Amino acid sequence: MDIDIVEESAEVLKDYNRISIAFRIESRLRLEAIRNGLGGFHLIEGKIAPPYWKDYDQFEPPISWPKKWDISKWGILSAFDGKNRVGGAVIAYDTRNVFMLEERKDLAVLWDIRIQPDFRGREIGSKLFQRAIDWARARGCRYLKIETQNINVPACRFYAKQGCVLGAINRYAYTDHPDEVQLIWYKEIG
């Protein structure tokens, strides 16, 4: 399969938004604190019954981002199989009021990465991830930061495979979803 990855402008967010980010949750990483956290943590995978679907776009779809933030410095990467849009990644950089960026100029955030369901598992995500690193590195970033949750086990495996390191665990990040644990990954790129 010959996939082309191109950088596009924010005008494509409506088309980008059509790529499903929904995923089926069949297991989760349960956080177990050792000696109340002083001895570290274990993440233990366990099955979820019954499995269910999660769609982040129900909470904050890509078409809503320009209404909340100035995305003029963000990178929008799109993956195409011929003329068919099959995936994309968005990198946030140097944007006021984006908490994840920590007001740092040496840090970019992989804000979003998505692959059409029929194209998942074909290394398109790895290609997009590498292009996101290249994009951030070209802006002088030393780190790429990524947020995911303990319920997205495939994403956690993906980031670990890409050489990311789990840098932070926040079990209380999501008051509306108390069963979810925020996991922050970092990839040193500079």
Kinemage of the C-alpha trace (Angstrom):
@kinemage 1
@onewidth
@group {chain A} dominant
@subgroup {mainchain}
@vectorlist {calphas} color= white
{ca met a 1} P 0.000 0.000 0.000
{ca asp a 2} L 1.397 3.379 -1.020
{ca ile a 3} L 0.305 6.006 1.504
{ca asp a 4} L 1.047 9.680 0.934
{ca ile a 5} L 1.260 11.990 3.933
{ca val a 6} L 0.836 15.697 3.317
{ca glu a 7} L 0.628 18.779 5.508
{ca glu a 8} L -2.596 20.720 5.076
{ca ser a 9} L -4.223 23.860 6.424
{ca ala a 10} L -7.041 24.168 8.954
{ca glu a 11} L -9.539 24.411 6.101
{ca val a 12} L -9.476 20.588 5.889
{ca leu a 13} L -10.731 20.020 9.455
{ca lys a 14} L -14.249 19.319 8.191
{ca asp a 15} L -12.890 16.482 6.008
{ca tyr a 16} L -10.431 15.413 8.717
{ca asn a 17} L -13.369 15.201 11.130
{ca arg a 18} L -14.953 12.505 8.923
{ca ile a 19} L -12.205 10.040 9.856
{ca ser a 20} L -13.509 8.026 12.779
{ca ile a 21} L -11.484 8.093 15.989
{ca ala a 22} L -13.909 5.698 17.729
{ca phe a 23} L -12.446 2.521 19.175
{ca arg a 24} L -13.733 -0.571 20.954
{ca ile a 25} L -12.688 -0.973 24.569
{ca glu a 26} L -12.155 -4.598 25.495
{ca ser a 27} L -9.602 -4.143 28.281
{ca arg a 28} L -8.077 -1.448 30.430
{ca leu a 29} L -4.888 -0.876 32.357
{ca arg a 30} L -5.834 -0.932 36.026
{ca leu a 31} L -3.599 1.319 38.124
{ca glu a 32} L -2.327 -0.324 41.278
{ca ala a 33} L -0.409 1.922 43.695
{ca ile a 34} L 2.363 0.230 45.636
{ca arg a 35} L 2.606 1.519 49.246
{ca asn a 36} L 0.211 4.375 48.363
{ca gly a 37} L 2.421 5.294 45.416
{ca leu a 38} L 5.719 5.560 47.302
{ca gly a 39} L 6.737 2.194 45.862
{ca gly a 40} L 5.632 3.125 42.347
{ca phe a 41} L 2.716 1.867 40.322
{ca his a 42} L 1.733 -1.190 38.368
{ca leu a 43} L -0.468 -1.026 35.307
{ca ile a 44} L -2.234 -4.353 35.018
{ca glu a 45} L -4.278 -5.179 31.947
{ca gly a 46} L -7.683 -6.674 32.585
{ca lys a 47} L -10.685 -7.485 30.414
{ca ile a 48} L -13.779 -5.299 30.455
{ca ala a 49} L -17.170 -6.955 30.289
{ca pro a 50} L -19.105 -6.070 28.351
{ca pro a 51} L -16.842 -4.288 25.846
{ca tyr a 52} L -17.995 -0.860 24.683
{ca trp a 53} L -17.136 1.903 22.198
{ca lys a 54} L -15.587 5.304 22.891
{ca asp a 55} L -15.633 8.201 20.448
{ca tyr a 56} L -13.625 11.242 21.537
{ca asp a 57} L -15.281 13.304 18.802
{ca gln a 58} L -18.502 13.247 20.821
{ca phe a 59} L -16.744 15.467 23.374
{ca glu a 60} L -14.470 17.665 21.260
{ca pro a 61} L -14.569 17.159 17.476
{ca pro a 62} L -11.783 18.618 15.332
{ca ile a 63} L -14.125 21.183 13.799
{ca ser a 64} L -14.498 22.742 17.283
{ca trp a 65} L -10.763 23.359 17.837
{ca pro a 66} L -10.492 26.708 15.981
{ca lys a 67} L -13.340 28.077 18.116
{ca lys a 68} L -11.403 27.317 21.318
{ca trp a 69} L -7.767 27.968 20.336
{ca asp a 70} L -5.637 29.812 17.833
{ca ile a 71} L -4.496 26.831 15.762
{ca ser a 72} L -2.467 28.891 13.283
{ca lys a 73} L 0.781 27.307 14.527
{ca trp a 74} L -0.563 23.748 14.571
{ca gly a 75} L 0.442 21.080 12.079
{ca ile a 76} L -2.249 19.117 10.286
{ca leu a 77} L -0.991 15.974 8.581
{ca ser a 78} L -3.231 13.875 6.373
{ca ala a 79} L -2.677 10.350 5.062
{ca phe a 80} L -4.071 9.426 1.659
{ca asp a 81} L -4.447 6.140 -0.180
{ca gly a 82} L -4.732 7.606 -3.653
{ca lys a 83} L -7.432 10.280 -3.309
{ca asn a 84} L -8.987 8.561 -0.274
{ca arg a 85} L -8.294 10.284 3.081
{ca val a 86} L -7.465 7.403 5.451
{ca gly a 87} L -5.811 9.043 8.443
{ca gly a 88} L -4.386 12.124 10.030
{ca ala a 89} L -2.466 13.636 12.878
{ca val a 90} L -2.526 17.089 14.442
{ca ile a 91} L 0.382 18.603 16.344
{ca ala a 92} L -0.176 21.539 18.706
{ca tyr a 93} L 2.696 23.964 19.163
{ca asp a 94} L 3.313 27.362 20.768
{ca thr a 95} L -0.317 28.150 21.547
{ca arg a 96} L -1.555 30.232 24.458
{ca asn a 97} L -4.086 28.653 26.785
{ca val a 98} L -3.246 25.090 25.793
{ca phe a 99} L -2.422 23.595 29.183
{ca met a 100} L -0.718 20.520 27.700
{ca leu a 101} L 1.943 22.727 26.075
{ca glu a 102} L 3.044 24.097 29.478
{ca glu a 103} L 3.938 27.423 27.750
{ca arg a 104} L 7.139 25.778 26.494
{ca lys a 105} L 8.718 26.343 23.091
{ca asp a 106} L 10.660 23.061 23.173
{ca leu a 107} L 7.512 20.936 23.456
{ca ala a 108} L 4.862 19.928 20.931
{ca val a 109} L 1.772 17.875 21.670
{ca leu a 110} L 0.446 15.146 19.436
{ca trp a 111} L -3.059 16.548 19.773
{ca asp a 112} L -4.823 13.933 17.691
{ca ile a 113} L -4.043 10.890 15.596
{ca arg a 114} L -6.667 8.840 13.788
{ca ile a 115} L -6.899 6.144 11.142
{ca gln a 116} L -10.021 5.020 9.277
{ca pro a 117} L -11.103 1.723 10.890
{ca asp a 118} L -10.609 -0.310 7.686
{ca phe a 119} L -7.008 0.949 7.459
{ca arg a 120} L -5.927 0.384 11.068
{ca gly a 121} L -3.052 -2.023 11.681
{ca arg a 122} L -1.295 -1.166 8.406
{ca glu a 123} L 1.518 1.035 9.811
{ca ile a 124} L -0.186 4.287 8.739
{ca gly a 125} L -0.153 5.442 12.368
{ca ser a 126} L 3.603 4.844 12.576
{ca lys a 127} L 4.166 6.907 9.420
{ca leu a 128} L 2.014 9.734 10.765
{ca phe a 129} L 3.791 9.580 14.123
{ca gln a 130} L 7.210 9.865 12.461
{ca arg a 131} L 6.040 12.804 10.347
{ca ala a 132} L 4.702 14.475 13.512
{ca ile a 133} L 8.145 14.082 15.081
{ca asp a 134} L 9.767 15.586 11.980
{ca trp a 135} L 7.283 18.477 12.068
{ca ala a 136} L 7.982 19.213 15.756
{ca arg a 137} L 11.746 18.825 15.354
{ca ala a 138} L 11.708 21.352 12.489
{ca arg a 139} L 10.313 23.886 14.997
{ca gly a 140} L 13.106 23.244 17.483
{ca cys a 141} L 11.119 20.989 19.821
{ca arg a 142} L 13.007 18.545 22.011
{ca tyr a 143} L 9.945 16.583 23.148
{ca leu a 144} L 6.664 15.326 21.786
{ca lys a 145} L 3.977 14.886 24.436
{ca ile a 146} L 0.937 12.642 24.069
{ca glu a 147} L -2.138 12.152 26.244
{ca thr a 148} L -4.157 8.970 26.322
{ca gln a 149} L -6.131 6.989 28.859
{ca asn a 150} L -5.866 3.609 30.524
{ca ile a 151} L -8.925 2.453 28.577
{ca asn a 152} L -7.100 2.877 25.260
{ca val a 153} L -4.753 -0.087 25.574
{ca pro a 154} L -3.992 -0.263 21.830
{ca ala a 155} L -2.877 3.388 21.904
{ca cys a 156} L -0.656 2.729 24.928
{ca arg a 157} L 0.974 -0.187 23.115
{ca phe a 158} L 1.379 1.968 20.005
{ca tyr a 159} L 3.142 4.794 21.872
{ca ala a 160} L 5.420 2.356 23.687
{ca lys a 161} L 6.298 0.757 20.333
{ca gln a 162} L 7.145 4.225 18.974
{ca gly a 163} L 9.707 4.650 21.765
{ca cys a 164} L 7.618 6.898 24.005
{ca val a 165} L 8.075 6.801 27.772
{ca leu a 166} L 5.214 7.049 30.238
{ca gly a 167} L 5.991 10.298 32.049
{ca ala a 168} L 2.911 10.977 34.161
{ca ile a 169} L -0.133 9.201 35.544
{ca asn a 170} L -3.109 11.195 36.821
{ca arg a 171} L -5.848 9.008 38.199
{ca tyr a 172} L -8.004 12.061 39.061
{ca ala a 173} L -7.809 13.982 35.767
{ca tyr a 174} L -11.290 13.186 34.484
{ca thr a 175} L -14.013 14.066 36.964
{ca asp a 176} L -16.717 13.149 34.411
{ca his a 177} L -15.070 9.754 33.830
{ca pro a 178} L -13.721 8.644 37.221
{ca asp a 179} L -12.892 5.137 35.924
{ca glu a 180} L -10.423 6.575 33.417
{ca val a 181} L -6.795 7.364 34.250
{ca gln a 182} L -4.846 9.982 32.292
{ca leu a 183} L -1.546 8.715 30.918
{ca ile a 184} L 0.999 11.220 29.557
{ca trp a 185} L 3.664 9.881 27.231
{ca tyr a 186} L 6.829 11.659 26.068
{ca lys a 187} L 9.103 11.078 23.136
{ca glu a 188} L 12.517 12.778 23.208
{ca ile a 189} L 13.095 14.066 19.668
{ca gly a 190} L 15.824 16.697 19.925
